[in-house]
Amino acid sequence: QVQLVESGGDLVQAGGSLRLSCVVYGSTSTYDSMGWYRQAPGMQRELVASMPIGGSDGTPYYSDFVKGRFTISRDNAQNTMYLQMNSLKPEDAAVYYCELWDGVRGFQWGRGTQVTVSS
């Protein structure tokens, strides 16, 4: 059983930047992908960005609403995944969750980190 711990959420002004981190305790080798979701109050949890684990195609996926502004990356040596968020908008405010996924076990989630964007 892996454990995911997010950090880096904060209050930031519109147009500012934040970098979220997700430390993974345990092995990711048996999972298919890892990524970030977010959930605003009263809204469904939505995919922000994800990347495959292993394989030859490591092309990340970004939802349209973050393309060109957010970048997902990982440091395998530190067992850490990042989400660099630039040009933040008030509508980006949400709790951000990191996740691991595979087709058998489904999702493994962290507890989330709060991002607040003031206009």
C-alpha positions in Angstrom: 0.0 0.0 0.0 1.5 3.3 -1.1 1.0 6.6 0.7 0.8 9.9 -1.1 1.5 13.2 0.7 0.9 16.5 -1.0 2.3 19.9 0.0 2.8 23.4 -1.5 -0.8 24.7 -1.5 -1.1 28.4 -0.5 -2.9 31.6 -1.0 -1.6 33.4 -4.1 -2.7 36.4 -6.1 -4.1 35.9 -9.6 -1.3 35.8 -12.1 1.1 34.2 -9.6 2.7 30.8 -9.4 2.8 27.8 -7.1 4.6 24.5 -7.1 2.8 21.5 -5.6 4.7 18.5 -4.5 3.6 14.9 -3.9 5.9 12.5 -2.1 5.1 8.9 -2.7 6.0 6.4 0.0 6.2 3.0 -1.6 6.7 1.7 -5.0 5.0 3.1 -8.1 6.2 0.4 -10.4 3.0 -1.6 -10.5 0.8 1.4 -11.3 0.0 2.6 -14.8 -0.1 6.4 -14.3 0.2 9.2 -11.8 -1.2 12.7 -11.8 -3.1 15.5 -10.2 -6.8 16.1 -9.8 -8.6 19.1 -8.2 -11.9 19.7 -6.5 -13.5 23.0 -5.9 -16.4 23.4 -3.4 -19.6 21.9 -4.8 -17.9 20.6 -7.9 -16.8 17.2 -9.0 -13.2 16.2 -8.8 -11.5 16.8 -12.2 -8.3 15.7 -13.9 -5.7 18.4 -14.1 -2.7 16.5 -15.5 -1.3 13.0 -15.6 1.7 11.1 -16.9 2.3 7.4 -17.6 4.6 5.3 -15.5 7.1 3.2 -17.4 6.7 2.4 -21.0 8.2 4.2 -23.9 5.7 7.0 -24.2 6.0 9.4 -21.3 4.0 12.2 -22.9 2.0 14.0 -20.2 -1.7 14.8 -20.6 -3.1 18.2 -19.6 -6.7 19.2 -19.4 -7.5 22.1 -21.7 -8.1 24.5 -18.9 -4.4 24.2 -17.7 -2.6 23.7 -21.0 0.3 26.2 -21.4 0.1 27.2 -17.7 0.7 24.0 -15.7 3.6 21.5 -15.9 3.6 18.0 -14.4 7.0 16.4 -13.7 8.6 13.8 -11.4 11.9 13.2 -9.7 12.3 9.4 -9.5 15.3 9.7 -7.2 13.2 11.7 -4.7 10.0 9.6 -5.3 8.3 13.0 -5.8 5.8 14.3 -8.4 5.4 18.1 -9.0 2.8 20.4 -10.5 4.2 23.8 -11.5 1.3 26.2 -11.8 1.8 29.5 -13.5 -0.5 32.3 -14.4 -3.0 31.2 -11.8 -6.6 32.3 -12.1 -9.3 32.5 -9.4 -11.0 29.5 -11.0 -7.9 27.4 -10.3 -8.8 27.6 -6.6 -9.4 24.1 -5.3 -8.1 21.3 -3.2 -5.4 19.5 -5.4 -5.0 15.8 -5.0 -2.2 13.6 -6.3 -3.0 10.1 -7.4 -1.7 6.8 -8.7 -3.9 4.6 -10.9 -3.9 1.2 -12.4 -6.6 -0.8 -14.1 -7.0 -3.4 -11.3 -6.8 -1.4 -8.1 -8.1 1.9 -9.4 -7.0 5.1 -7.7 -4.8 5.7 -4.7 -5.2 9.3 -3.4 -3.4 11.7 -1.2 -5.3 13.9 1.3 -5.0 17.0 -0.8 -3.5 20.5 -0.5 -5.5 23.7 -0.7 -4.8 26.3 -3.4 -6.5 29.7 -3.0 -6.3 32.4 -5.7 -7.3 35.9 -4.9 -8.5 38.2 -7.7 
